[in-house]
Amino acid sequence: MTVPTDVPQTSATEPGAARRPHVVVIGGGISGLAAAWRLARLRHDLDITVLEGSPDVGGKLRVSEIEGVAVDEGAESVLATRPEAVRLIEEIGLGDDLVHPTAAAPRLFLDPELVPLPSGLVMGVPTDLASLARSGVVSPQGLARIPLDHVIPQTAIKDDVSIGEYVGRRLGPEVVVRLVAPLLMGVYADRPIHISMRAAAPGLFAAAKGERSLLQAAQSTRARSNDLVTAGPVFAGVRGGIGRIPQVLRERLQGAGAVVETGATVRTLRRAPRGWRLEVGAANATREVLADAVILAVQAPVATKLVKGLSVQAETELSEIETTSVAVVTMLYRRDDLPGGDVPEGSGYLTPSDALRPVKAATFASHKWQWIDDAASARGFVAVRASMGHADDVAVLQRDDDELARLAADDVAFVARLGRARPAAVRVTRWGGGLPRYPVGHVDRAQRITEALESLPGLAVCGAAFDGVGIAACINRAEVAAARVSQRLGQDGEWRHG
């Protein structure tokens, strides 16, 4: 696709300029694209430009083919119990391709078996102790520890608390290691001891503040979720891959008159007499872009550099948001090579933190998504995705692609009992610094950053570093940023305060 490069160069900051107000979105990931899309739907009197420094839009949403089978390289689903992502998918014309996972469920690796997860978990906290006991996931000693939650004094959590620390104090360390850690590791690539309960489990956090018992708080959280969610799947995907969303968004934005430019690194962001002045391009060939308003939709390390000199507080606190790196190894196995012609039942498996396996989770993509199974089976393959790397295991990623692929294949073969079967095709995707970490106090820090930056006229911010790493959460934050600009930016390019 040819990407337009005619970024508007004039601005209402120039005396006598007669044109539509210009809004620049810095960042072409799902947050930036969703912000531009919402702004374009809210206001038809604006010029909108999206500037993305990498060669393509989408950020961590990307799909590509491996041996003719399309498989996502990053996120593969959206939360369907929130409206934002599903609504966006439908708005851009992908509603007919909206699909849901099969009934296959993930399992837990308890050496040497893959066992079903107990039912009724709320962020790993059990609400059905009978199901937990039947599962064998927790030892008899660990099971005996759990009911003490009803009698020990309430644990003060104040403004925030580590979810690993809190659950461990209430229910014992086994629940953290065997249940909480596997579920959270797949989302945040971090150990529960390092993760903010308020950020990662806000509903459970709110309930726990008012309950002495964590078990009771989890029960009430689950009940509220069941009341709020209509019957239907929790997750949704897109036939052909979630990575299609940003590509279609770009096409729809360009069709609406917006400019979406890739390979356009924003090097500096400075206040202009009225609006903003951006320096864009390679170090030896920059150009100036003027904007009446800017939506900052980039990762925290990039945002830290761009806000330098604009807000000391925002710069300082953004610099304190750490990130972690992960890799996704996609593997296609020939059915004829697999024991029984398939991988084990279920949608994949999670590994407890005490298992010390290099693969923290594996998705049997052919079992989870019917459209992948159709494409892979037609070519005699079964598709598997292995997730590797987390905040406390950076060494596993310090291998070249071939070595990392071999390590993933060997580990999956061991855990899933694949015998001598090895993948016929492999793809390694690395997401360096791709996930922000959410330590205790993150919610308050994100709010302070937001307030510091949005006190500057004509600036709004969004991205995974603020309200959540999930696609729906990113879209929600992007829509809030777009609404702010829509409401405050006048038709004359003036920023309205208040």
C-alpha positions in Angstrom: 0.0 0.0 0.0 1.3 3.4 -0.9 1.3 5.6 2.2 0.6 9.3 1.7 3.4 11.6 2.8 1.7 15.0 2.2 1.6 15.8 5.9 0.0 19.2 6.4 2.7 21.8 7.0 0.6 24.9 7.7 -1.0 25.5 11.0 -3.4 27.9 12.7 -0.3 29.0 14.7 0.6 31.1 11.6 -1.1 34.5 11.4 -3.9 34.6 8.8 -3.9 30.8 8.2 -7.3 29.7 7.0 -7.7 26.0 7.2 -9.1 23.2 9.3 -7.4 22.5 12.7 -4.7 19.9 12.5 -4.3 17.0 15.0 -1.3 14.8 15.0 -1.3 11.3 16.7 2.2 10.2 17.5 2.2 6.4 17.4 0.5 4.0 15.0 -0.2 1.1 17.3 -3.7 0.1 18.3 -3.9 3.0 20.7 -2.9 5.6 18.2 -5.0 4.2 15.4 -8.0 3.8 17.7 -7.6 7.4 18.9 -7.4 8.7 15.3 -10.5 6.7 14.3 -12.6 7.9 17.2 -11.5 11.5 16.6 -12.4 11.2 12.9 -15.9 9.9 13.8 -16.4 12.6 16.4 -15.2 15.6 14.3 -15.4 16.0 10.5 -13.8 19.4 10.5 -10.2 18.3 11.4 -7.1 17.2 9.5 -5.7 14.1 11.2 -2.2 12.8 10.8 -0.8 9.6 12.3 3.0 9.4 12.5 4.5 6.0 13.2 8.3 5.6 13.4 8.4 1.9 12.5 7.9 0.5 8.9 4.4 -0.6 9.6 1.4 0.2 11.8 0.0 -2.1 14.4 2.6 -2.2 17.2 2.2 -5.6 18.9 -0.8 -6.5 16.7 0.7 -8.3 13.7 -0.3 -11.3 11.7 1.7 -13.1 9.0 1.8 -16.5 7.3 3.9 -19.4 8.1 3.8 -22.1 5.4 0.6 -20.5 4.1 -1.1 -20.5 7.5 -1.9 -17.0 8.9 -1.2 -16.9 12.7 -1.0 -13.8 14.9 2.5 -12.9 16.0 1.3 -10.9 19.1 -2.1 -10.7 20.8 -4.6 -13.2 19.3 -7.8 -12.2 21.0 -9.7 -9.3 22.6 -11.9 -9.2 25.7 -15.5 -9.6 24.5 -17.0 -8.8 27.9 -16.0 -5.2 27.4 -17.6 -3.2 24.5 -14.7 -1.2 23.1 -12.7 -3.8 21.0 -15.8 -5.6 19.6 -17.4 -2.3 18.7 -14.3 -1.1 16.9 -14.0 -4.4 15.0 -17.6 -4.0 13.8 -17.2 -0.3 13.0 -14.3 -0.9 10.6 -16.2 -3.6 8.7 -14.7 -6.7 10.3 -17.9 -7.7 12.1 -18.6 -10.6 9.8 -15.1 -12.0 10.6 -15.6 -11.8 14.4 -15.1 -15.2 15.9 -14.9 -16.8 19.3 -12.5 -19.5 20.6 -13.6 -23.1 20.6 -14.7 -24.8 23.8 -11.2 -26.1 24.4 -9.8 -25.0 27.7 -6.2 -24.4 28.9 -4.5 -26.9 31.2 -1.8 -26.6 33.8 1.5 -28.4 33.7 2.0 -30.4 36.9 5.1 -32.5 36.1 4.6 -34.9 34.5 0.9 -34.3 33.6 -1.2 -31.6 32.0 -4.3 -31.2 34.3 -7.5 -29.2 33.9 -7.6 -25.9 35.7 -10.2 -25.8 38.5 -13.3 -23.8 37.7 -14.3 -20.6 39.4 -11.0 -18.8 39.4 -10.9 -15.0 39.8 -7.4 -13.8 38.7 -6.2 -17.2 40.1 -8.1 -16.9 43.4 -10.3 -19.9 43.9 -14.1 -19.5 44.5 -14.9 -23.2 44.2 -12.8 -25.1 46.7 -14.4 -28.5 45.8 -13.3 -28.0 42.2 -9.8 -27.0 43.4 -9.6 -30.1 45.6 -10.6 -32.4 42.7 -8.1 -30.8 40.4 -5.1 -31.8 42.4 -3.4 -28.5 41.6 -2.8 -27.7 45.2 -1.4 -30.1 47.7 -3.4 -31.3 50.7 -1.3 -29.0 52.9 -2.0 -26.1 50.6 -5.7 -26.9 50.6 -5.7 -27.0 54.4 -4.2 -23.5 54.5 -6.8 -21.8 52.3 -9.8 -21.8 54.8 -7.7 -19.9 57.4 -8.6 -16.9 55.3 -12.0 -16.8 57.0 -10.5 -16.5 60.5 -7.2 -14.6 60.3 -7.4 -10.8 60.8 -8.1 -8.6 57.7 -4.9 -7.7 55.8 -4.7 -3.9 55.4 -4.1 -3.0 51.7 -4.4 0.8 51.9 -4.0 2.5 48.5 -2.5 -0.6 46.7 -0.8 -3.9 47.4 1.1 -6.6 45.5 -1.4 -9.2 44.3 1.2 -11.9 45.0 1.9 -10.7 48.5 -1.7 -10.2 49.4 -3.0 -13.6 48.0 0.0 -15.3 49.6 -0.8 -13.9 53.0 -4.5 -14.8 52.8 -4.4 -18.2 51.1 -0.8 -19.4 51.2 2.1 -19.5 48.7 0.8 -22.5 46.8 -2.2 -20.6 45.5 0.1 -17.9 44.2 2.6 -20.3 42.6 0.1 -22.8 41.1 -2.8 -20.5 40.1 -2.2 -16.8 40.3 1.3 -16.8 38.7 0.4 -18.9 35.6 -2.6 -16.7 34.8 -0.9 -13.4 35.3 2.4 -14.3 33.7 0.7 -14.8 30.4 -0.7 -11.3 30.5 1.9 -9.2 32.2 5.1 -11.3 31.8 5.9 -10.6 35.5 5.7 -12.4 38.8 2.6 -11.7 41.0 4.8 -10.3 43.7 5.8 -7.4 41.4 2.2 -6.7 40.1 -0.2 -4.1 41.5 -3.5 -5.7 42.6 -5.2 -2.4 42.0 -4.0 -2.3 38.4 -4.3 -5.9 37.4 -7.4 -6.9 39.4 -9.3 -3.7 40.1 -12.6 -5.4 40.8 -11.1 -7.9 43.2 -9.0 -5.1 44.8 -12.1 -3.0 45.5 -14.0 -6.0 47.0 -11.0 -7.0 49.1 -10.8 -3.5 50.7 -14.3 -4.0 52.1 -14.0 -7.7 53.1 -11.9 -9.4 55.8 -11.9 -12.6 53.7 -10.3 -12.7 50.3 -12.3 -15.8 49.4 -15.5 -13.8 50.1 -14.2 -10.9 48.1 -13.5 -13.2 45.1 -17.0 -14.7 45.5 -18.6 -11.3 45.3 -16.4 -10.2 42.4 -17.4 -13.4 40.5 -21.1 -12.8 41.3 -20.9 -9.2 40.0 -19.1 -10.4 36.8 -21.9 -12.9 36.2 -24.5 -10.3 36.7 -22.8 -7.8 34.3 -21.9 -10.2 31.5 -24.6 -11.6 29.3 -24.3 -15.2 28.2 -21.6 -15.5 25.6 -17.8 -16.1 25.2 -15.4 -14.1 27.2 -12.9 -13.6 24.3 -13.2 -12.9 20.6 -10.9 -13.0 17.7 -10.9 -12.1 14.0 -10.8 -14.6 11.3 -7.5 -14.2 9.6 -5.9 -12.8 12.8 -6.3 -9.9 15.2 -3.3 -8.4 13.3 -5.8 -7.5 10.6 -7.4 -4.8 12.8 -4.6 -2.1 12.5 -4.2 -2.7 8.8 -7.9 -2.2 8.1 -8.0 0.7 10.5 -5.2 2.4 8.4 -7.3 1.8 5.2 -10.4 3.2 6.8 -8.6 6.3 8.1 -7.0 7.0 4.8 -10.4 6.6 3.1 -11.7 9.2 5.5 -9.0 11.6 4.5 -6.5 11.1 7.3 -2.8 10.8 6.7 -1.1 7.7 8.1 2.6 7.8 7.6 5.1 5.1 8.6 8.8 5.4 8.9 8.1 8.8 10.4 10.0 9.1 13.7 9.0 12.1 15.9 12.2 13.3 17.4 11.1 16.3 19.4 7.8 17.8 20.6 7.8 21.4 21.5 5.2 24.1 22.3 4.5 26.6 19.6 3.0 30.1 20.1 -0.4 28.4 19.6 -0.2 24.6 19.3 2.7 22.2 18.8 5.9 21.9 16.7 7.1 18.5 15.9 10.5 17.5 14.4 10.0 14.4 12.2 12.2 12.2 10.2 15.8 10.8 10.1 18.4 12.6 12.1 20.0 14.1 9.0 16.7 14.9 7.2 14.1 16.2 9.6 11.1 18.3 8.7 8.8 20.4 10.8 5.1 19.5 11.3 2.8 21.9 13.1 -0.3 20.8 15.0 -3.0 22.4 16.9 -3.3 19.4 19.2 -1.3 16.2 19.7 -2.3 12.8 21.0 0.7 11.0 22.4 0.3 7.2 21.9 3.7 5.7 22.3 5.5 3.4 24.8 6.7 4.9 28.0 10.4 5.1 27.1 9.6 7.0 23.9 7.1 9.2 25.7 9.8 10.0 28.2 12.1 11.4 25.5 9.3 13.4 23.8 8.1 15.1 27.0 11.6 16.2 28.0 11.4 19.9 28.9 7.6 20.0 28.8 6.9 18.6 32.3 9.5 17.5 34.8 7.0 15.5 36.8 5.7 13.6 33.7 9.3 13.0 32.4 10.4 11.7 35.8 7.5 9.4 36.4 7.4 8.1 32.8 11.1 7.2 33.1 10.2 5.0 36.1 7.8 2.8 34.1 9.8 -0.3 33.4 9.2 -2.6 30.5 9.8 -6.3 29.9 10.6 -8.3 26.8 8.9 -11.4 25.5 9.0 -13.7 22.5 6.4 -15.7 20.7 7.6 -18.9 18.9 5.1 -20.1 16.4 5.5 -23.8 15.3 3.8 -25.9 12.7 3.9 -29.7 13.3 3.1 -32.2 10.7 0.2 -34.3 11.9 1.9 -37.5 10.7 4.8 -36.7 13.1 2.7 -36.3 16.2 1.7 -39.1 18.5 -1.9 -39.9 17.6 -1.8 -37.3 14.9 -2.4 -34.3 17.2 -1.1 -32.4 20.2 -2.9 -33.1 23.6 -6.5 -32.0 24.2 -7.2 -28.5 25.3 -6.4 -25.0 24.1 -2.8 -25.2 25.4 -1.2 -25.0 28.8 0.2 -22.7 31.5 3.3 -23.5 33.6 3.5 -22.7 37.4 6.3 -20.4 38.4 8.0 -23.2 40.4 8.2 -25.4 37.3 11.1 -23.3 36.0 10.3 -24.1 32.3 11.6 -21.9 29.5 8.1 -21.8 27.9 5.8 -20.0 30.3 2.7 -20.9 28.3 1.8 -22.6 25.0 -1.3 -22.2 22.9 -2.5 -25.0 20.7 -3.8 -22.5 18.1 -5.3 -25.2 16.0 -7.5 -26.3 19.0 -8.3 -22.8 20.1 -9.4 -21.3 16.7 -11.4 -23.1 14.2 -10.2 -20.9 11.3 -6.6 -21.7 12.1 -7.4 -25.4 12.3 -9.1 -25.3 8.9 -6.1 -23.6 7.3 -3.5 -25.7 9.0 -5.3 -29.1 8.6 -5.6 -28.4 4.9 -1.8 -28.5 4.7 -1.4 -31.3 7.1 -0.2 -29.2 10.0 -1.1 -28.4 13.7 -0.3 -24.9 14.8 1.2 -24.1 18.3 2.4 -20.8 19.8 4.9 -20.8 22.7 5.4 -17.7 24.9 8.8 -17.1 26.4 10.5 -14.5 28.6 9.4 -12.5 31.6 10.7 -9.8 33.9 12.7 -12.2 36.0 13.9 -14.3 33.0 15.7 -12.1 30.5 18.4 -14.7 29.9 16.1 -17.0 28.0 15.8 -14.4 25.3 19.5 -13.9 25.0 19.7 -16.5 22.3 19.6 -16.2 18.5 16.4 -17.1 16.8 17.5 -20.7 15.9 18.6 -21.5 19.4 15.4 -20.0 20.9 13.3 -22.0 18.5 15.0 -25.2 19.4 14.6 -24.5 23.1 10.9 -23.8 22.6 10.4 -27.0 20.5 12.3 -29.1 23.0 10.3 -27.8 26.0 6.9 -28.2 24.3 7.9 -31.7 23.3 8.7 -32.5 26.9 5.6 -30.9 28.5 3.1 -32.0 25.8 4.7 -35.5 25.4 5.2 -35.1 21.7 8.0 -37.7 21.6 10.5 -37.1 18.8 8.1 -34.8 16.9 9.7 -31.5 16.0 8.1 -28.6 14.1 8.3 -28.5 10.3 8.3 -24.7 10.3 9.1 -22.1 13.0 8.7 -18.4 13.3 10.3 -16.4 16.1 8.8 -13.0 16.9 10.5 -10.8 19.5 8.8 -8.0 21.4 11.7 -6.1 23.0 10.4 -4.0 25.8 7.0 -4.6 24.6 5.1 -4.8 27.9 5.0 -2.2 30.6 5.3 -3.4 34.2 2.6 -2.6 36.6 4.2 -2.4 40.1 2.4 -1.3 43.3 1.4 2.3 42.9 1.1 2.2 39.2 -2.4 3.5 39.0 -1.6 6.6 41.0 1.6 7.1 38.9 -0.4 6.9 35.7 -2.9 9.4 37.0 -0.1 11.9 38.0 1.5 11.5 34.5 -1.9 12.1 32.8 -2.6 15.2 34.9 0.8 16.6 34.4 0.7 16.2 30.6 -2.9 17.1 30.1 -2.4 20.4 32.0 -0.6 21.4 28.8 -3.0 22.9 26.2 -3.6 20.7 23.2 -2.1 17.5 24.6 -3.7 14.1 25.3 -2.1 10.8 26.1 -3.0 7.1 25.8 -1.3 3.7 25.5 -0.7 0.4 27.4 1.4 2.2 30.0 -1.7 3.7 31.6 -4.9 1.7 32.1 -4.1 -1.8 31.0 -2.2 -3.9 28.4 -5.3 -5.5 26.9 -6.6 -4.4 23.5 -10.0 -3.3 24.9 -8.3 -1.3 27.7 -6.0 0.4 25.2 -8.9 1.3 22.9 -10.9 2.7 25.8 -8.0 4.9 26.9 -7.6 6.0 23.2 -11.2 7.0 22.9 -11.0 9.1 26.1 -8.0 10.9 24.6 -9.9 11.5 21.4 -12.9 12.8 23.2 -10.7 15.2 25.1 -9.3 16.7 21.9 -12.7 16.7 20.2 -14.3 18.6 23.1 -11.5 21.1 23.7 -10.2 22.0 20.2 -12.2 24.7 18.6 -13.0 25.1 14.9 -10.5 27.9 14.8 -7.7 25.7 16.3 -7.9 27.3 19.7 -7.7 25.1 22.7 -10.6 25.7 25.2 -9.7 25.3 28.9 -12.0 24.0 31.6 
